[in-house]
């Protein structure tokens, strides 16, 4: 239904911009992890989870 309103031209434009939008999304995600508490987010990664354990 949406393609009926937008047409072939906009579908081609969206297909061309998809890799760029994906790259900006990846860069934004990495920037979000960098700007926030990265240890809190990386505790959910199984391989890295044991690396940052504190010795109490």
PDB file of N, CA, C and O in Angstrom:
ATOM      1  N   UNK A   1       0.826  -1.194   0.000  1.00  0.00           N
ATOM      2  CA  UNK A   1       0.000   0.000   0.000  1.00  0.00           C
ATOM      3  C   UNK A   1       0.870   1.259   0.000  1.00  0.00           C
ATOM      4  O   UNK A   1       0.564   2.243  -0.673  1.00  0.00           O
ATOM      5  N   UNK A   2       1.954   1.207   0.764  1.00  0.00           N
ATOM      6  CA  UNK A   2       2.840   2.371   0.817  1.00  0.00           C
ATOM      7  C   UNK A   2       3.560   2.590  -0.508  1.00  0.00           C
ATOM      8  O   UNK A   2       3.817   3.730  -0.894  1.00  0.00           O
ATOM      9  N   UNK A   3       3.885   1.506  -1.203  1.00  0.00           N
ATOM     10  CA  UNK A   3       4.569   1.661  -2.485  1.00  0.00           C
ATOM     11  C   UNK A   3       3.660   2.260  -3.553  1.00  0.00           C
ATOM     12  O   UNK A   3       4.138   2.841  -4.527  1.00  0.00           O
ATOM     13  N   UNK A   4       2.372   2.120  -3.370  1.00  0.00           N
ATOM     14  CA  UNK A   4       1.449   2.717  -4.331  1.00  0.00           C
ATOM     15  C   UNK A   4       1.517   4.237  -4.255  1.00  0.00           C
ATOM     16  O   UNK A   4       1.389   4.915  -5.275  1.00  0.00           O
ATOM     17  N   UNK A   5       1.717   4.776  -3.059  1.00  0.00           N
ATOM     18  CA  UNK A   5       1.800   6.231  -2.891  1.00  0.00           C
ATOM     19  C   UNK A   5       3.191   6.775  -3.221  1.00  0.00           C
ATOM     20  O   UNK A   5       3.319   7.865  -3.777  1.00  0.00           O
ATOM     21  N   UNK A   6       4.215   6.025  -2.880  1.00  0.00           N
ATOM     22  CA  UNK A   6       5.578   6.520  -3.062  1.00  0.00           C
ATOM     23  C   UNK A   6       6.117   6.269  -4.461  1.00  0.00           C
ATOM     24  O   UNK A   6       6.730   7.156  -5.054  1.00  0.00           O
ATOM     25  N   UNK A   7       5.902   5.103  -4.985  1.00  0.00           N
ATOM     26  CA  UNK A   7       6.347   4.813  -6.340  1.00  0.00           C
ATOM     27  C   UNK A   7       7.735   4.204  -6.391  1.00  0.00           C
ATOM     28  O   UNK A   7       8.409   4.033  -5.375  1.00  0.00           O
ATOM     29  N   UNK A   8       8.135   3.884  -7.611  1.00  0.00           N
ATOM     30  CA  UNK A   8       9.398   3.189  -7.847  1.00  0.00           C
ATOM     31  C   UNK A   8      10.608   4.053  -7.536  1.00  0.00           C
ATOM     32  O   UNK A   8      11.622   3.546  -7.055  1.00  0.00           O
ATOM     33  N   UNK A   9      10.519   5.337  -7.801  1.00  0.00           N
ATOM     34  CA  UNK A   9      11.663   6.234  -7.582  1.00  0.00           C
ATOM     35  C   UNK A   9      12.069   6.257  -6.110  1.00  0.00           C
ATOM     36  O   UNK A   9      13.255   6.155  -5.796  1.00  0.00           O
ATOM     37  N   UNK A  10      11.112   6.386  -5.220  1.00  0.00           N
ATOM     38  CA  UNK A  10      11.434   6.454  -3.802  1.00  0.00           C
ATOM     39  C   UNK A  10      11.857   5.102  -3.247  1.00  0.00           C
ATOM     40  O   UNK A  10      12.617   5.037  -2.281  1.00  0.00           O
ATOM     41  N   UNK A  11      11.374   4.033  -3.846  1.00  0.00           N
ATOM     42  CA  UNK A  11      11.827   2.713  -3.437  1.00  0.00           C
ATOM     43  C   UNK A  11      13.296   2.529  -3.790  1.00  0.00           C
ATOM     44  O   UNK A  11      14.055   1.967  -3.000  1.00  0.00           O
ATOM     45  N   UNK A  12      13.705   2.992  -4.959  1.00  0.00           N
ATOM     46  CA  UNK A  12      15.111   2.929  -5.365  1.00  0.00           C
ATOM     47  C   UNK A  12      15.981   3.827  -4.492  1.00  0.00           C
ATOM     48  O   UNK A  12      17.092   3.440  -4.127  1.00  0.00           O
ATOM     49  N   UNK A  13      15.497   5.008  -4.155  1.00  0.00           N
ATOM     50  CA  UNK A  13      16.253   5.888  -3.258  1.00  0.00           C
ATOM     51  C   UNK A  13      16.439   5.257  -1.892  1.00  0.00           C
ATOM     52  O   UNK A  13      17.522   5.339  -1.312  1.00  0.00           O
ATOM     53  N   UNK A  14      15.395   4.631  -1.375  1.00  0.00           N
ATOM     54  CA  UNK A  14      15.500   3.978  -0.067  1.00  0.00           C
ATOM     55  C   UNK A  14      16.484   2.821  -0.123  1.00  0.00           C
ATOM     56  O   UNK A  14      17.239   2.607   0.825  1.00  0.00           O
ATOM     57  N   UNK A  15      16.487   2.073  -1.218  1.00  0.00           N
ATOM     58  CA  UNK A  15      17.420   0.951  -1.351  1.00  0.00           C
ATOM     59  C   UNK A  15      18.859   1.456  -1.418  1.00  0.00           C
ATOM     60  O   UNK A  15      19.769   0.809  -0.901  1.00  0.00           O
ATOM     61  N   UNK A  16      19.067   2.603  -2.050  1.00  0.00           N
ATOM     62  CA  UNK A  16      20.420   3.162  -2.135  1.00  0.00           C
ATOM     63  C   UNK A  16      20.903   3.709  -0.800  1.00  0.00           C
ATOM     64  O   UNK A  16      22.097   3.648  -0.509  1.00  0.00           O
ATOM     65  N   UNK A  17      20.007   4.239   0.011  1.00  0.00           N
ATOM     66  CA  UNK A  17      20.391   4.846   1.280  1.00  0.00           C
ATOM     67  C   UNK A  17      20.429   3.853   2.439  1.00  0.00           C
ATOM     68  O   UNK A  17      20.857   4.215   3.535  1.00  0.00           O
ATOM     69  N   UNK A  18      19.998   2.630   2.227  1.00  0.00           N
ATOM     70  CA  UNK A  18      19.957   1.646   3.306  1.00  0.00           C
ATOM     71  C   UNK A  18      21.336   1.361   3.914  1.00  0.00           C
ATOM     72  O   UNK A  18      21.432   1.329   5.140  1.00  0.00           O
ATOM     73  N   UNK A  19      22.414   1.151   3.135  1.00  0.00           N
ATOM     74  CA  UNK A  19      23.725   0.937   3.766  1.00  0.00           C
ATOM     75  C   UNK A  19      24.217   2.153   4.550  1.00  0.00           C
ATOM     76  O   UNK A  19      24.841   2.000   5.601  1.00  0.00           O
ATOM     77  N   UNK A  20      23.946   3.340   4.056  1.00  0.00           N
ATOM     78  CA  UNK A  20      24.363   4.552   4.762  1.00  0.00           C
ATOM     79  C   UNK A  20      23.617   4.685   6.083  1.00  0.00           C
ATOM     80  O   UNK A  20      24.216   5.013   7.108  1.00  0.00           O
ATOM     81  N   UNK A  21      22.321   4.434   6.061  1.00  0.00           N
ATOM     82  CA  UNK A  21      21.530   4.512   7.293  1.00  0.00           C
ATOM     83  C   UNK A  21      21.971   3.445   8.293  1.00  0.00           C
ATOM     84  O   UNK A  21      21.994   3.691   9.498  1.00  0.00           O
ATOM     85  N   UNK A  22      22.321   2.258   7.791  1.00  0.00           N
ATOM     86  CA  UNK A  22      22.823   1.208   8.679  1.00  0.00           C
ATOM     87  C   UNK A  22      24.149   1.586   9.317  1.00  0.00           C
ATOM     88  O   UNK A  22      24.378   1.302  10.493  1.00  0.00           O
ATOM     89  N   UNK A  23      25.023   2.224   8.549  1.00  0.00           N
ATOM     90  CA  UNK A  23      26.312   2.649   9.097  1.00  0.00           C
ATOM     91  C   UNK A  23      26.126   3.735  10.147  1.00  0.00           C
ATOM     92  O   UNK A  23      26.765   3.701  11.198  1.00  0.00           O
ATOM     93  N   UNK A  24      25.255   4.698   9.868  1.00  0.00           N
ATOM     94  CA  UNK A  24      24.986   5.739  10.866  1.00  0.00           C
ATOM     95  C   UNK A  24      24.368   5.144  12.132  1.00  0.00           C
ATOM     96  O   UNK A  24      24.648   5.610  13.236  1.00  0.00           O
ATOM     97  N   UNK A  25      23.536   4.128  11.979  1.00  0.00           N
ATOM     98  CA  UNK A  25      22.967   3.454  13.141  1.00  0.00           C
ATOM     99  C   UNK A  25      24.031   2.751  13.968  1.00  0.00           C
ATOM    100  O   UNK A  25      23.997   2.790  15.197  1.00  0.00           O
ATOM    101  N   UNK A  26      24.973   2.111  13.293  1.00  0.00           N
ATOM    102  CA  UNK A  26      26.063   1.432  14.006  1.00  0.00           C
ATOM    103  C   UNK A  26      26.966   2.437  14.712  1.00  0.00           C
ATOM    104  O   UNK A  26      27.353   2.224  15.861  1.00  0.00           O
ATOM    105  N   UNK A  27      27.301   3.523  14.034  1.00  0.00           N
ATOM    106  CA  UNK A  27      28.133   4.563  14.649  1.00  0.00           C
ATOM    107  C   UNK A  27      27.402   5.199  15.828  1.00  0.00           C
ATOM    108  O   UNK A  27      28.013   5.487  16.858  1.00  0.00           O
ATOM    109  N   UNK A  28      26.111   5.417  15.681  1.00  0.00           N
ATOM    110  CA  UNK A  28      25.331   5.972  16.789  1.00  0.00           C
ATOM    111  C   UNK A  28      25.270   5.037  17.978  1.00  0.00           C
ATOM    112  O   UNK A  28      25.318   5.485  19.124  1.00  0.00           O
ATOM    113  N   UNK A  29      25.165   3.737  17.718  1.00  0.00           N
ATOM    114  CA  UNK A  29      25.143   2.764  18.811  1.00  0.00           C
ATOM    115  C   UNK A  29      26.475   2.730  19.551  1.00  0.00           C
ATOM    116  O   UNK A  29      26.509   2.704  20.782  1.00  0.00           O
ATOM    117  N   UNK A  30      27.564   2.730  18.802  1.00  0.00           N
ATOM    118  CA  UNK A  30      28.889   2.756  19.438  1.00  0.00           C
ATOM    119  C   UNK A  30      29.078   4.058  20.209  1.00  0.00           C
ATOM    120  O   UNK A  30      29.643   4.051  21.303  1.00  0.00           O
ATOM    121  N   UNK A  31      28.616   5.166  19.654  1.00  0.00           N
ATOM    122  CA  UNK A  31      28.697   6.446  20.362  1.00  0.00           C
ATOM    123  C   UNK A  31      27.875   6.461  21.632  1.00  0.00           C
ATOM    124  O   UNK A  31      28.277   7.059  22.630  1.00  0.00           O
ATOM    125  N   UNK A  32      26.736   5.815  21.602  1.00  0.00           N
ATOM    126  CA  UNK A  32      25.907   5.730  22.806  1.00  0.00           C
ATOM    127  C   UNK A  32      26.595   4.922  23.895  1.00  0.00           C
ATOM    128  O   UNK A  32      26.579   5.301  25.066  1.00  0.00           O
ATOM    129  N   UNK A  33      27.204   3.797  23.500  1.00  0.00           N
ATOM    130  CA  UNK A  33      27.941   2.987  24.479  1.00  0.00           C
ATOM    131  C   UNK A  33      29.136   3.769  25.015  1.00  0.00           C
ATOM    132  O   UNK A  33      29.445   3.687  26.204  1.00  0.00           O
ATOM    133  N   UNK A  34      29.803   4.519  24.160  1.00  0.00           N
ATOM    134  CA  UNK A  34      30.958   5.299  24.596  1.00  0.00           C
ATOM    135  C   UNK A  34      30.548   6.421  25.557  1.00  0.00           C
ATOM    136  O   UNK A  34      31.249   6.685  26.534  1.00  0.00           O
ATOM    137  N   UNK A  35      29.425   7.077  25.289  1.00  0.00           N
ATOM    138  CA  UNK A  35      29.011   8.222  26.087  1.00  0.00           C
ATOM    139  C   UNK A  35      28.346   7.815  27.402  1.00  0.00           C
ATOM    140  O   UNK A  35      28.293   8.619  28.333  1.00  0.00           O
ATOM    141  N   UNK A  36      27.844   6.599  27.495  1.00  0.00           N
ATOM    142  CA  UNK A  36      27.168   6.162  28.712  1.00  0.00           C
ATOM    143  C   UNK A  36      28.100   5.274  29.520  1.00  0.00           C
ATOM    144  O   UNK A  36      29.293   5.179  29.233  1.00  0.00           O
ATOM    145  N   UNK A  37      27.554   4.639  30.513  1.00  0.00           N
ATOM    146  CA  UNK A  37      28.330   3.749  31.365  1.00  0.00           C
ATOM    147  C   UNK A  37      28.608   2.455  30.603  1.00  0.00           C
ATOM    148  O   UNK A  37      27.782   1.542  30.610  1.00  0.00           O
ATOM    149  N   UNK A  38      29.757   2.371  29.953  1.00  0.00           N
ATOM    150  CA  UNK A  38      30.054   1.252  29.078  1.00  0.00           C
ATOM    151  C   UNK A  38      30.169  -0.064  29.828  1.00  0.00           C
ATOM    152  O   UNK A  38      29.864  -1.117  29.267  1.00  0.00           O
ATOM    153  N   UNK A  39      30.603  -0.028  31.083  1.00  0.00           N
ATOM    154  CA  UNK A  39      30.703  -1.273  31.843  1.00  0.00           C
ATOM    155  C   UNK A  39      29.336  -1.851  32.132  1.00  0.00           C
ATOM    156  O   UNK A  39      29.167  -3.070  32.145  1.00  0.00           O
ATOM    157  N   UNK A  40      28.363  -0.997  32.364  1.00  0.00           N
ATOM    158  CA  UNK A  40      27.003  -1.470  32.600  1.00  0.00           C
ATOM    159  C   UNK A  40      26.456  -2.177  31.366  1.00  0.00           C
ATOM    160  O   UNK A  40      25.801  -3.212  31.482  1.00  0.00           O
ATOM    161  N   UNK A  41      26.720  -1.627  30.196  1.00  0.00           N
ATOM    162  CA  UNK A  41      26.234  -2.240  28.962  1.00  0.00           C
ATOM    163  C   UNK A  41      27.030  -3.485  28.586  1.00  0.00           C
ATOM    164  O   UNK A  41      26.452  -4.453  28.091  1.00  0.00           O
ATOM    165  N   UNK A  42      28.343  -3.484  28.809  1.00  0.00           N
ATOM    166  CA  UNK A  42      29.164  -4.630  28.429  1.00  0.00           C
ATOM    167  C   UNK A  42      29.032  -5.797  29.400  1.00  0.00           C
ATOM    168  O   UNK A  42      29.495  -6.897  29.096  1.00  0.00           O
ATOM    169  N   UNK A  43      28.418  -5.590  30.554  1.00  0.00           N
ATOM    170  CA  UNK A  43      28.157  -6.706  31.458  1.00  0.00           C
ATOM    171  C   UNK A  43      27.171  -7.698  30.853  1.00  0.00           C
ATOM    172  O   UNK A  43      27.108  -8.843  31.301  1.00  0.00           O
ATOM    173  N   UNK A  44      26.407  -7.293  29.855  1.00  0.00           N
ATOM    174  CA  UNK A  44      25.445  -8.178  29.198  1.00  0.00           C
ATOM    175  C   UNK A  44      26.094  -9.028  28.116  1.00  0.00           C
ATOM    176  O   UNK A  44      25.470  -9.969  27.625  1.00  0.00           O
ATOM    177  N   UNK A  45      27.333  -8.722  27.732  1.00  0.00           N
ATOM    178  CA  UNK A  45      28.041  -9.515  26.722  1.00  0.00           C
ATOM    179  C   UNK A  45      28.698 -10.689  27.434  1.00  0.00           C
ATOM    180  O   UNK A  45      29.516 -10.473  28.329  1.00  0.00           O
ATOM    181  N   UNK A  46      28.368 -11.920  27.067  1.00  0.00           N
ATOM    182  CA  UNK A  46      28.841 -13.080  27.839  1.00  0.00           C
ATOM    183  C   UNK A  46      30.361 -13.209  27.905  1.00  0.00           C
ATOM    184  O   UNK A  46      30.895 -13.532  28.966  1.00  0.00           O
ATOM    185  N   UNK A  47      31.069 -12.970  26.814  1.00  0.00           N
ATOM    186  CA  UNK A  47      32.518 -13.158  26.809  1.00  0.00           C
ATOM    187  C   UNK A  47      33.220 -12.118  27.671  1.00  0.00           C
ATOM    188  O   UNK A  47      34.225 -12.424  28.313  1.00  0.00           O
ATOM    189  N   UNK A  48      32.707 -10.901  27.695  1.00  0.00           N
ATOM    190  CA  UNK A  48      33.341  -9.811  28.401  1.00  0.00           C
ATOM    191  C   UNK A  48      32.867  -9.724  29.844  1.00  0.00           C
ATOM    192  O   UNK A  48      33.474  -9.014  30.646  1.00  0.00           O
ATOM    193  N   UNK A  49      31.794 -10.430  30.191  1.00  0.00           N
ATOM    194  CA  UNK A  49      31.166 -10.323  31.509  1.00  0.00           C
ATOM    195  C   UNK A  49      32.144 -10.609  32.653  1.00  0.00           C
ATOM    196  O   UNK A  49      32.135  -9.894  33.654  1.00  0.00           O
ATOM    197  N   UNK A  50      32.969 -11.618  32.527  1.00  0.00           N
ATOM    198  CA  UNK A  50      33.882 -11.975  33.608  1.00  0.00           C
ATOM    199  C   UNK A  50      35.129 -11.111  33.679  1.00  0.00           C
ATOM    200  O   UNK A  50      35.868 -11.190  34.661  1.00  0.00           O
ATOM    201  N   UNK A  51      35.380 -10.307  32.691  1.00  0.00           N
ATOM    202  CA  UNK A  51      36.607  -9.507  32.629  1.00  0.00           C
ATOM    203  C   UNK A  51      36.598  -8.384  33.645  1.00  0.00           C
ATOM    204  O   UNK A  51      37.655  -8.030  34.167  1.00  0.00           O
ATOM    205  N   UNK A  52      35.447  -7.813  33.942  1.00  0.00           N
ATOM    206  CA  UNK A  52      35.383  -6.610  34.773  1.00  0.00           C
ATOM    207  C   UNK A  52      34.871  -6.899  36.192  1.00  0.00           C
ATOM    208  O   UNK A  52      34.287  -6.019  36.824  1.00  0.00           O
ATOM    209  N   UNK A  53      35.079  -8.087  36.683  1.00  0.00           N
ATOM    210  CA  UNK A  53      34.660  -8.406  38.036  1.00  0.00           C
ATOM    211  C   UNK A  53      35.567  -7.680  39.035  1.00  0.00           C
ATOM    212  O   UNK A  53      36.784  -7.616  38.865  1.00  0.00           O
ATOM    213  N   UNK A  54      34.948  -7.148  40.062  1.00  0.00           N
ATOM    214  CA  UNK A  54      35.715  -6.437  41.105  1.00  0.00           C
ATOM    215  C   UNK A  54      36.100  -7.416  42.199  1.00  0.00           C
ATOM    216  O   UNK A  54      35.306  -8.281  42.569  1.00  0.00           O
ATOM    217  N   UNK A  55      37.296  -7.287  42.710  1.00  0.00           N
ATOM    218  CA  UNK A  55      37.725  -8.094  43.848  1.00  0.00           C
ATOM    219  C   UNK A  55      37.327  -7.383  45.124  1.00  0.00           C
ATOM    220  O   UNK A  55      37.911  -6.362  45.488  1.00  0.00           O
ATOM    221  N   UNK A  56      36.339  -7.922  45.796  1.00  0.00           N
ATOM    222  CA  UNK A  56      35.858  -7.293  47.047  1.00  0.00           C
ATOM    223  C   UNK A  56      36.547  -7.865  48.255  1.00  0.00           C
ATOM    224  O   UNK A  56      36.264  -7.453  49.380  1.00  0.00           O
TER     225      UNK A  56
END
